[in-house]
Amino acid sequence: MGEAKFSSQRALAHIQKLAVEIGSRPAGSDTEKRAAEYIRGELAADGYATSLQEFPITSITDEGTNLQVLSPQERSIDAKALGGSVSDAAEGELIAAGIGRPEDFGSDARGKIALIQRGEITFGAKVANAQAAGTAGVLVYNNQAGNFTGNLTSGSAIPAASISKEDGESLLSASGQPVRVRLEVKTQTETLTSRNVVARPPDGNCNIVAGGHYDSVPAGPGANDNGSGTAVVIEMARTRAAAGELANICYVLFGSEEIGLVGSAVYVASLADDDRAALKAMLNFDMLAVGDSWPFAGSPEVNAVADREATKLGLPHSVSAELPQNLGSDHASFIRAGIPSVIFNCFCDAHYHTAQDTIDYVQESRLGDAGNIGLAMIDDLLQPSPSGS
């Protein structure tokens, strides 16, 4: 089991296993299952009572989404269906709609194809606002080089797809004259099985959940997103077990985060009332292996603990009550259930959701910092409340 000290080298080895040997881990895939079995084996070896919490998911795969520019000059553009988009086709004039807020759609949007920039609000909000404005379809173009994969947590009634930043800007540059396009989204829907990995103390009781998601988008191996958070959680669990401190903490690694926080929602819904009431906090480790500071976002009471412990460790950091609106992660499922939570995340990875999210960009020192902050926060949170408080 090793010494009772967090090892960034051990954490890096877990990322090697998850992102290099296993690779991309899309929700419901065989590789997601392999990752779950690996994580369970590591936690069981440390003395925890482990289980795989299975649940069904709806998997949507792109079966040949197509975007044709019809005028002023015919050409094809590579496009990817946004997960949850209806399979349908739409043809019409392109209209620029900013980042997709309601006020970005003019009165002439009805029946047109909205061209929206990625960022600031969720894909689901962009498409919902476009539907409300009466558009026939949506194209979301990236806010950094290349294309991306994304999901609509609530689905859509109109076809919606992503395109690269370069193609989006090219279409915008032609705005001096009408641009007409035809968008055809083709997706296939099937029911698959995903799973959470749950590690409980031998007595089964927990006051804190430390976790993160272990699945990835199909586009890349998910070294930072979220091999990094998964690795930190596994190594934190080993560190406390090596010190004989197995009690009070549940370590939960969630499946299917990338398609809408599904695993964490299933886990929270499965908690008995007494178990939910016993939880003081949830610590969410997600995409933390790059960057040069620590922006904590979450519930005020847990933010205060993060602030206190990061200050003691001399680490640059900030705290915020909310994530940027276009980002979501598993702590949100706990906050919705009234459980105070915080996320560890840089919010700064240029390789997020791309094939370049590889182990080459992982900063080992960040893994050590995250583990040390997390362990210090656990010790802080487990201290008895002052008498009379």
N, C-alpha and C positions, 0 to 999 in steps of 0.2 A: 504493500500500500504506500510505502514511502513516508517521508517526513511530513509533519503537520505544518507545512508552509506552501502557499500557493506557488506553483511552478508554471511560468509562462512557456517553458519548453514542452511540458506535458500538454498544455492547452494547444500549442501549435501542432503537436503530433495528432491531436484529435481533429484539427482542421485538415491535416494531411489525409487522414482516413476518410473524412466526410467529403471533402471537395476534390481530392485528387484520385483516391482509390475508388470511391463510390461515385462521385461526380454529381451531376445535376439531379435534384431530388424533387421533381414536380409532385403535387398533391395526388395521392392515389397510385403512384407508380411503384414498380418493383424496387427501384432505387430508394424511394422514400421508406419502403418497408425494411430494406436492408439497413438503412441508417437507424431506424427505430430499434431494430434488433441489436445493433452495435451499441447504441446508447444504453439500452436496457442492460446489456451484459456488463458494461463498465460500472453502472450504478449498483447492480446486484453484487458485483465483486467487492464493493465497498461496504456491504452489510445492510443495504436498504431493502425494504420490501417493495419489489417492483412489479409493475403490471403494464400491459398494453391495453389502452382504452380505445376500442375500435368504434368507428362510426361511418355511415355512408356519406359519400359526397357526390355531387353532380359535376362531372368533368366535361369541359367543353374544349374541343380541339378544332383548330383551323384546318379546313379541308380545301383551301384554295381561294382565299379572298382576293378580289381583283379590283383594281382601280384604273379606269381609263379616262384620260383627258380627251374630250371630244373636240373642243375648240378653245382658243383660236388655232391651236396646232395639235394634231393627234399624237399621243404618246401614252405609254404605260408607266405606272408608278407602283413600286413595291408597297404593299399594304398588309397589315396584320389585323385580324379580327380582334376587337377588345372582348375579353372573356365575359360572357353574359349577353353579348349582342344577339339580337334576333338574326336568323338566317333569312336574308331578304336583299332585294336590289332597289336602288334609288337612282334616279337621274335628274339632274337639275343644274342650275347656275350656282356657282360657288359664292359664298358670302363669308367675309372675314368676321369672326365673332370674338375677338380678343382672347381672354382666358375662359370664357364661357359663363360669366355671371349673367343674371337676368338682364341687367342693363346693357350688356354687350350685344344683345339681339335687337335689331331695329324692327320697325313695323312691317318691313318688306321681307322678313326672313321666311315667311310661310312658303313651303314647297321647295326651298333651296337646300343646298348641302352646306352645312356650317363647317368652316375651317377654324379650329380652336387650338391655341397653344397650350401645351402641357404646363402644369404648375399651379400652385396657390390653392386650388380647390380640387376635390377628388374627381376622378373620371366619371363616377356615377352622377355627381352633381352637374358636371358639364353637360352630360347627355340628357339628364332630366330637364335641365333648363332649356336645352335645344328642343326637346320634345314639346315643352310647354309653349315655346315660341312658334311651333308649327313647322319646324324644319323636317325635311324628308330623310336626312341622314347626317352623320357626323364624321369628320376627320380630325383627329387630334395629332398635331405634329409636335415632335420632340423639342425640348428646350436645351438639348445638348446634341452633339454630333451623333448621327445614326438613328435607327429606329428603336423601338422598345416594345415590351409586352406589358399589358395592363388588364385589369379586371373591373367589371361593373358589378358591385356587390348586389345590386337589386335588379340587374338585367335591363333590357331596353325594348321598346316597341319599334324602334327604327334602327337600321343598320349603322354600326359604329366601328371604326377601324383606326389604327395608328399608322402614321407615316414618319419618315425621318425629318429632322430639322431642315436638312438641305432641300428636300422636296417641298416641305411646307413653305419655306421662304421663297422658293422658286414660284410656287403658285401665287403667293402674295405679291410678288414683284410684277405679276401680270395683271394686277388689279385695275390698271388703267383701261383695260378692255374686258368684257365679260368672259369668264372662264366657265365652260360647261363640262361636267364630269359625270361618269357613271360608276357608281360604287356597288359592287356585289359582294356581300358577306356570306360565306359558306362555312358553317360550323356543324360539328357532330357532337351530340350530347349522349353521355352514358353514365351509369351509376358505378362508382368504384368504392373501394374501402380505404380509408385513411385511419390514422391512429395517433393517440398521444402516448408518450412514455411517462409513467407516473412512478416516482420513487418516494416512499413514505418511511418515516422512522419505524423502528421495530414495534413501538407501541401504537403506531397508526395516527398519532395526534400531531397536528401542525398548526403553528401560529403565523408562519410566514411561508409564502410560495416564492421560490426563486426559479425563474424559467425563461423561456424564449422559444422561438419556432426553429425547427430543424429542416423544414422543407425549403425548396428554392423555386425560382421561376425556371421554366424549361430552357431559357436562353443561355444560361451559364451555370458554372459549378457551384456558385453561392458560397465562396470562401468567406467573404465578409458578411454577406446576407444569406443565411445567418449561421454559417459555420462558426463564426467568431463567438457569437453569443452562446451557442450550444456548447462550444468547447469550454468557455469560461464557467458555465453552470456545472458541467461534469467535473471540472477541476476543483471548483469550490466545494462540491459534495465530497470529493475525495479528501480534500484538505481538512474539513471538519470531521470526517470519519476517522482520519488518522490521528486526530486529537481526542478521539473518543466522544465527540460531540454530535451524535446522530440525531438527538432529540429536537423536536419543535419545528423542524424545517421540512417541507415537501419540495422536491425538485421535479418540475414538470416541463417536459419538452413537447411542444405542440406541433401537430401536423396541420397542413392545409391553411396556414396563415395567409399565404400568398393569394388565395382565392376568396379572401374575405373574413379572416380571423375565425375560421370555422372551428378549429380544434380547441382554442381557448374558450369559445362560447359553449361548446359541448362540455368541457370540463367544469366550468362555473355552474352550468345548469345541473350538473350531476351532483353537486355538493349538497349534503344534508344541511338543514337549517342550522344545526349546532356547529357543524364544521365551518360553515360560512361565517357564522358569528364569531368563531374563535380566531379568524384570520386578522392579524394586525396590519399586514401589508403584503403586496405583491411587488417583487423586483423583476423587471423585464429587461433582459439583456439581448439587444437586437442591433446588429450592424455597427459594431463599436471598434473595429480594428484599424481604422484610419482616422486622421485628424490630429489636432494639436491642443484641443481643449475638451471639456466635458459639459455639454449643455443638457442638464437634467430637466425632464418635463413630466409633470404628474400632479398628484394630490399635494396640497400645501404641507400637510403634516409629514409626508414622506420626503418631499423636497427639502424640508428643514433638516432632516437627518442626513440626506445626501450632501447638503451644503456644509453641515458641521464636520462630517467625516472627510470630505474632500479637502476642506480647509486644513484639517489636522495633517493630512498627507502632503500638503503643499502643492496640490494639483489645480491648474487653472480651470475654472468652471463657472457656470451660470445656472440659474433655475428659472423655470417658466411653468405656469399653470396649464399650458396647452401645447400640443404639438402643432407644427405648421399644418394648415388645413388639408394639404394634399397628402399627408402621411397618416398612416394608421398602423397600429401594432397591438399585440395581444394584451397589454395592460388595460386597453380600453374596455375589454370584456369584463374585467374585474371592477373597474371604476363604475361601469353601468350597474353593477350589482352592489354598489355601495362599499366596495373594498378599496381602501387607499392604496395607490400604486404609483410607480415611477418607472420611466424608461431610461436605459443607458444607450445612447445612440449619438453618433457624430453629426447626423443630418448633412453630410458633406461629401459623400462618396461619388466621384465622377463615373465610376464603373457600375453603379447600382443597376441591377436588372439587365446586365449585358454579359456577353461572353467573356469580357475582360475582368469579371469579378473572380479573380484567381488568387491563389495563395501568394503569388509574387508581390502583391500589394499589401499583404497583411503586415502590420507593424507589431512585432512581438511585444514591445514595451507596453502597447495599449492593452494587450491581454492581461499583463501583470497588473496594470493600474486598475482595470475593471474588476479583476478578482479581489484585489486588496480593498477597493472601495466597497464592493459588495459584502465581503466578509466583515468589514468594520461596521457597515450598516446593520447587518444581522445581529452582531453583538450589541449594538446600540438599541435596536428595536426590542431585543429580548430582556433588556434591563427592566426590573420592576418599576412601575410608576411611582413617583414620589407619594408618600402617604398624604391622604387628604385630597389628592388630585382626582 
